[in-house]
Amino acid sequence: MFWQRQATSITYLGEKSEFQGDLHVEGNLRVDGIVHGNVEVLGDMEIAQGGLVEGAELKANNLVVRGVLKARLYVQGHLHITNTARLEGDVTSSSLEVEPGASYIGHIATKDSSVANNNAPTPLPVTDPYPELMGSNSNTDAKY
């Protein structure tokens, strides 16, 4: 999926490379190393199995996560979280694919692709974490 399209440019951050700061890429980006900071990719992005991206937010057209990603995500197109991925952060994406074995902590909102990159993730509604155990009668005299 990631390398199937012809890109105008591909930026590659190698396995033993580390970048700190905000990163803006006009084409596609593949990260095998470490990025600390905000990332904006106008094309597609892949975080390799040994890669780490950590920052406040990441924006990309399509994203494949095989490594570690800790950021708020805005993916205009498709987000693919593989079985080797560890993702921590809220996600807004047009479409989503999560493989069995992937690790994810956060909230996910899928939106129309025309608005996915402009809206913050929608949090899940708050529900009672303890369902009614005693039935619907709220006047029980049970003592704990």
C-alpha positions in Angstrom: 0.0 0.0 0.0 2.6 2.5 1.0 5.0 2.4 -1.9 2.6 1.6 -4.7 2.1 5.2 -5.9 4.7 7.1 -7.7 5.8 10.0 -5.4 7.5 13.2 -6.3 9.9 12.6 -3.4 10.6 10.1 -0.6 12.2 11.2 2.6 13.9 8.4 4.6 15.1 8.6 8.2 17.5 5.6 8.7 17.6 3.1 11.5 20.3 4.8 13.5 19.1 8.4 12.8 17.4 10.7 15.3 15.6 13.9 14.5 14.4 16.5 17.1 12.0 19.3 16.1 9.0 19.9 13.8 9.3 18.0 10.5 7.4 19.0 7.3 7.7 16.7 4.3 6.3 17.5 0.9 6.3 13.9 -0.4 6.3 10.6 1.4 8.2 9.7 4.6 9.5 6.4 5.9 10.9 6.4 9.5 13.2 3.6 10.6 14.8 5.8 13.2 13.5 8.2 15.9 11.6 11.5 15.5 10.8 13.7 18.5 8.4 16.5 17.5 5.4 17.3 15.4 5.3 15.7 11.9 3.3 16.9 8.8 3.5 14.8 5.7 1.7 15.9 2.6 2.1 12.4 1.1 2.0 8.9 2.7 4.0 7.9 5.8 5.3 4.6 7.2 6.8 4.0 10.6 8.9 0.9 10.3 9.0 -1.8 13.0 12.1 -0.3 14.6 10.9 3.3 14.2 9.6 5.7 16.9 7.7 8.9 16.4 6.9 10.9 19.5 5.3 14.4 19.5 2.1 16.4 20.0 0.6 15.7 16.6 1.2 13.9 13.3 -0.6 14.7 10.0 -0.4 12.5 6.9 -2.4 11.5 3.9 -2.1 7.7 4.6 -0.2 6.1 7.4 1.2 2.6 8.1 2.4 2.0 11.7 4.6 -0.9 12.3 6.7 0.6 15.1 5.9 3.0 18.0 3.9 6.1 17.6 2.9 8.5 20.5 1.0 11.5 19.1 -2.5 12.8 18.2 -3.1 11.7 14.6 -4.9 13.3 11.7 -4.9 10.9 8.8 -6.8 12.2 5.7 -7.0 8.8 4.1 -6.3 5.3 5.4 -4.6 4.3 8.7 -3.1 0.8 9.0 -1.9 -0.4 12.4 0.0 -3.6 12.0 0.4 -6.4 14.5 3.9 -5.1 15.5 2.6 -1.5 16.2 2.2 0.3 19.5 0.1 3.4 19.1 -0.7 5.9 21.9 -2.9 8.9 21.0 -6.2 10.0 19.7 -6.9 9.3 16.0 -9.0 11.0 13.4 -9.0 9.1 10.0 -11.2 8.4 7.1 -10.6 4.7 7.3 -8.9 2.3 9.7 -7.4 -1.1 9.7 -6.1 -2.7 12.9 -4.4 -6.1 12.7 -4.8 -8.6 15.6 -1.9 -8.1 18.1 -1.6 -4.4 17.6 -1.4 -2.3 20.7 -3.5 0.9 20.9 -4.4 3.4 23.7 -6.6 6.3 22.9 -9.8 7.3 21.1 -10.6 6.8 17.4 -12.9 8.8 15.2 -13.5 8.0 11.5 -14.7 10.9 9.4 -15.3 11.8 5.8 -12.0 12.4 4.1 -12.9 16.0 3.3 -13.1 16.9 6.9 -10.8 14.4 8.6 -7.7 16.7 8.7 -9.6 19.7 10.0 -11.4 18.3 13.1 -10.1 17.2 16.4 -10.8 13.6 17.4 -14.2 13.1 18.9 -14.0 11.5 22.3 -16.2 8.5 23.1 -19.3 9.1 25.2 -18.9 8.6 29.0 -20.7 5.6 30.2 -21.2 4.0 33.6 -18.3 1.6 34.0 -20.3 -0.6 36.4 -23.5 -2.0 34.9 -26.6 -2.4 37.1 -25.8 -5.5 39.1 -28.8 -5.5 41.4 -31.5 -5.1 38.7 -33.4 -2.0 37.9 -34.7 -1.5 41.5 -32.7 1.4 42.9 -34.3 1.1 46.4 -32.3 -1.9 47.6 -31.1 -2.0 51.2 -28.0 -4.0 50.4 -25.0 -3.2 52.5 -21.4 -3.7 51.3 
